[in-house]
Amino acid sequence: MQLINNIAVYHNSEPRFIELHKGDLSQIPDKDAVDILVVSSFPGDYNEVPGTLIGALSDQGVSVGKLAKDKESDLRDTFSCWLSKEVENKGVNFKKILCFEPRKREQHVPEVIGDIFQSLIAFLSNSESLQDVAMPLVATGSQRASKNEILTALVEAAAHWLGMGLPVKRIKIAIYNQSSVDEAMDVFSQLKEKYHQQAPLKEKSKDDSYQYDIFISYSHQNTAEANHLVSLLKELDDKLRIFIDRKELDVGCAWQQQIYDALDSCRKVVALYSTDYLNSKVCKEEFNIALYRDRDREENVLFPIYLYSAALPTYMKVLQYIDCREGDQNKLRVACKKIISDESSQKLSGVTTTQSSNKDDVYSLIRELQAQMSTTTDKLNDMQHKLDKLYKRVFDSE
């Protein structure tokens, strides 16, 4: 493949690249080997049509249809995608295929691209071995989308997610036809100029002020539960500033800036896991933005509450969540106390030594933190004592 141009995006001073290539993704050379190859199809339709990437892969001995029968991971119900097991064909310079299958045939182009990045985030957020991704101008084949519109949306979404911390070193966008390359070069050059001049996304420091203390991320189907959670939190601290207004998805944008801005105005995010939550594109976008904010901050940002049983994807399951299934009222009350406790400790970290009318509140927080530290120390000492006994038993038996 021939590298035409690239855009450097920085996360914590580390460069990541969006690259425009001319070439055939079914015949990636050794020097351009990638971990993930993204293909798109209509749901369950893996017909090897000439002129499509799926057809070209078939010519190289890679059957997407066969890979679909024995997937490594299937998230089609909630993320419209699945990930193949490692492709073992010789001479194929990609490890796995991520197949994106939009459930709706009629979607705005930016919405399609937004969905693709939600898919990438679901599979790559906890992977250190999958760092290079290649994709065509998806949806420009049988789905007939505009190449320039797709390229613009791809670069827009890639630039923002790489800047947020998506653990990908390179996203390679490949174009096969020379006639399409000439047009894409102009569009890509304009985008490069735009993102070269644009300042990177700036995260607040722990000393910055926030408009709200807590953002509640929830599905419309769980509105009653979300409102009840707010009531419980307010019972514990009536001064809490809670953001619970819903932001709608802007189908004209691949990157949801209004959702990012709303989340950025809040110190922490409480996500209410449920099947309805997973089925909501807005909820997943809120969760993903909060996830990468959490990874970049010294303080805890994301607090998942497992509200109702759901088929959680791995990247959600591996986070430490508070289990309140199935809407258990007592556990929800305990969860609120944990959230308040963490919120108090974070506020305390920003308290200065100047005179304040809230000294009693500060002393109360200090005592609460000391009690928590004492409890944690006792638990650690107890664990160490049990380990010592276990070691002694094992070594004595030898």
N, C-alpha and C positions, 0 to 999 in steps of 0.2 A: 504493500500500500504506500501511497505517496502522501507525506505530510504537506498540507497546503498552508496552514496557519494555526496558531494556537492562542489561547487566552489564559493568562496566569491569574489564579484566584488564591488569596491568602487566608489561612486560618491559623491564628497564633504564630504569625510570621513564617509558617510553613507553606510553600507553594503547592498548589494542586492545579491541574491543567485540563482545559477543554480544548480538544484538538479536532480540526477539520481535515479529513483524509479523502483522497480519491482512491477507490479500489473496491475489491470484491471481498466481502466479509466471509464468504464461504471458503476463501483461500488466503487466510491471514498468514503472512510470512513469519518466520521464527522471530525476527527482530521486533515485530509488533504484537507478539503473543499477549493475550489478555486472559483474565480469569472468568469473566462473565460476558456472554454474547446475548444481547437482548433481541428477541424476535417478537412480532405481534401477529395475532390471527383473530378471526372471529371465534367465539366460544366453541371448542371442540372440532374446529375445522382446520385440519393439518394437511389438506390436499397439496400435493407437490406440483403446484402450477408453475410452468416455465416463466421466467422473468421475475419471480418472487424470491426472497431470501430462503424461504422454506424449500422451494424448488431447487435452488442452487445448492443448498446443503445436502439435499438428496443425491445430487450428482456426485458429491464427495463422499457418499456412503453414510451420511448422518440423517437418520429418519426422526424428525420431530414427533411424528405419530407414535413411533415405538418408544421414544423417551417418555412420552406422555403416559404410557401404560405403566411405567415403573418410576414414578417421580421421587425425588428426595423429599420434597415438601410441597404441599398443595394448599395455597391460600386463595383459591379462586372465589370462595364464598364471600370473603371479606376484603381481599386486596386485588381481585381479578387477575391473579398470576400464579404460576407454579415454577419451581426450580428443579432442574433435572439432576440426576446423579452425574458423577464425573463421566465425561465423554471419553471413551477409550480408543476411538479410531486413530490410527497412526496418521501423522501428517496434519492433524487438526490442531491448530494453535489457539484453542480456547478450552477452558476446563469444564464449564457448565453452561447450560442455556437457561435463561430466564424468559419464559414465554408469557407475554402480557395479552390477556383476553378480555377486552372491555365488554361488560355485560349489555351496554346500550350501543346500538349501531350508530345512532345519531347523537354525537357529542360535539361540543365545541372543542376545537383543537387544543387550546390551553388546558382545558379540563382533562383531556386525554393525557397530556404530558404530566400534569399534576398527579394523575393516578399512577403513571409509570414511576415517578420518583417516590410515591408512597410505597410502591412495590419494592424498589431498590432499598429503601430505608428498612423495610420489614426484614429483608434477608441479610443486609450488609452491616447493620448497626452493631452487631456483636461478633463480627468476623474480622480477623486480622489477616486471613489468607486470601481473601477476595478483594483486591484493591484496584484492579484495572478493568474497566468496562468498555465494551464496544457496542455500538448500535447503528442501525441505518436511520434514515429519516422516516421513522415509524409512521404508519397510517397514510403514507403517500402512494402506496401501491393500490391494492384493491379497494382501500377505503377512500381514495381519491382526495386526500387533503392537500392543501397548498404547501409546496415545499418550503417556500420562504416563511410562511406562517409557522410551520412545524419547527424549522431551524431556529427562528427567533424565540419561540416558546421553550425549546430544548435548552438553548444557551441561557435564557433568563432563569429557568428553574435550576440548572446545573450550577450557575454562578452563585446563587443564593444558598443552596444546600451545601455546596463545598465550602463556602464561607462560614456557614454555621457549624461545620465539623463533620459532615458525612465522610466516613473513613474510606475515601476513594482517592487514589493518586492521579488517575487519568480517566477521563471520559472521552472516548474516541467516536466521533460521528463520521460515518463513511458514506460517500456518495459514489455511485457507480458510473452514471452517464456523464460524459464530458459536457454536454449541453447544460446539464443541471449544475455542474461544478462551477462554470463561469458565472452563473447567476448567484450561486451560494457564496462565492468568494467576496462579492461586493457586500452582501448582507452581513457576512461574518466579520469583515473589516470594520463595518460601522458599529457592530456590537462590541468589537474589541476596543474601539475608541471609547465607547460609552462606559465599559467596565474598567478601562484603564484610568478614567477620570473619576470614577465613582469611589467614594470612601468605603472601606469595608464595614460590615455590620458591627456596630459598637455595642458591646455588652456593658450594662451598668456594673459598677463596682459595688461592693457590699455597703459602702458608705453613701451611695446615691439614694435620693429619696424616691419613693414610689407613690403613685396616685392611689393604689389599692394594696391591701395586704394579701388577699387571696383571690385567685381566679378559679371559678368552678367550671370544669370542663365536663359536660354531661350531654346525653342524648335527649332530644325532645320527648321521647317516650318515657324518660325517667324524670320528668319535671317535678312531679310530686316529691320524689325522693331527694332531689337536689334542693328543693325549697325547705324540706325538713332538715337537711344537713345544715343549711344556712341558719335555721332557727336554733339548732343545737349549738352551733358555733357562737351565735349571738348571746345565748344564755350564759355561756362561759366567759365571753368578753364582748360586752355591748359596744365597745369602741372599734371593733374590727371593721375595716372597710373591705367589703366583699363585692367582687365583680361577677355578676351572674347573667348579664344580658347576653343574648345569642348573637353571634356574627354569622351572616350567611356567606356561603362560598361564592366568590366572584368568578363565574365560569369564563370570564374573559381574560383571566390571568392564570399563568402556570404557577406563579409564586403569590401566595396570599398575604400581601403586605398588611392589610387591615387586621388580619388575625395576629400577625407578628407584633404589630403596634399595640394591640389590646393586651396581649400576653406580656409584652415588655413593660407595661405600666403597672404590673403586679409583682409583688415580691415572690410569691409561690403559686403553684398550680395544683389543684386537687382534681384528679381524673377519676370519674366513676365508671369502672369497667362493667360492661354488660354486653350481651349480644347486640343490642340496639346501638351501643357505643361503637362497636366494631363495624357496624353497617353504615355508620355516618361518616361521610368524607370530611365534614367539618371537624368532628371529634378527632379523627385520626390526624388531621393537619395540626390541630391544637396540641395533641399529644406529642407529635414528632418535633414541633418547634420547642415545646417545653423540655423534651428529652435532651436536646442538644444544648439548650440553655443550662440545664442541670449539670451536664458533663463539663461545662466551661466555668462553672462557678465554684467558689470555695464553700459556699453554704448550700444546703439542700433547697432545691427549687420544686421538684416534682414529687407529689405525694399521691400515688395511685391507691384507690379504695376499690377492692374487688366486691362490687355491689351484688351482682347476680352471675351465676355460673355461665361461662362462655368459652368458646374454643379460642383461647388466647394464643396469639403467635408467640414464638419463643422470645422475641426481643421485649415483649411486655411481661412475659412470665418471669424472666430472670431478674427483673427489678424487685426490690423489696416493697411489697404492697401490704396494705392492711386488709385482712380478710374479714369481710362483713356479710358473706353470703348467708342466706338469701334475704338480703335487706334486713339483717338482724339488728334490731333497735339497740340492744345493749352494746353490741360490738361497735355500732355507729357512734354511740356516745363515747366509748373508749377511744375510738379513732379521732374524734374531735378533740379530746383532751391531749392526744399525742401531737396533733397539728398545732394546737394552741401552745403547747409546751415548746415545740420547736420554733414557732413564731416568736415567742417571748425571748428565747435564748438568742435568736438572730438579732432581734431589736436591741438586746442588751449589749451585743458585740459592737454596736454603733454608739453607745452611750459615752459622752465625753465626761471629763472631770469637772466641768463648770457647774455652778450652783443650779439646782433644779427644784421645782416645786413637787416633783414626783419621786423624792428620795425613798419614801416608804415603798412605792411600787418597785423601785430598783432593788432595795434590800430584800423584798419578797421574792423577786426573781432570782437573786443570788442564792437565797436559801433553797429555793426550788431546784436550782441547778446543782447545788452541793448535794442535795438529797439524791438526785438522779445519779450523780457521779459515785456516791457512796454505794448505791444499789448495784451499779455496774461493776464496781470494784469487788463487791462481795460475790457477785456471780462469777467473775473471772477467777477469784481465789478458790471458789468452790470447784470450778472446772479444773484448775491446776491440781487441786488436791485429788480429784478423781483420776486424773491422768497419772499422777505419781503412783497411786495405788495400782493402777492398771499396768504400768511399766514394771513395778516391783513384782506383781503376780507373774507377768510374762517371763521376766529374767530369772525369777526363782524357779520356775518350772523347767528352765533349761539346765 
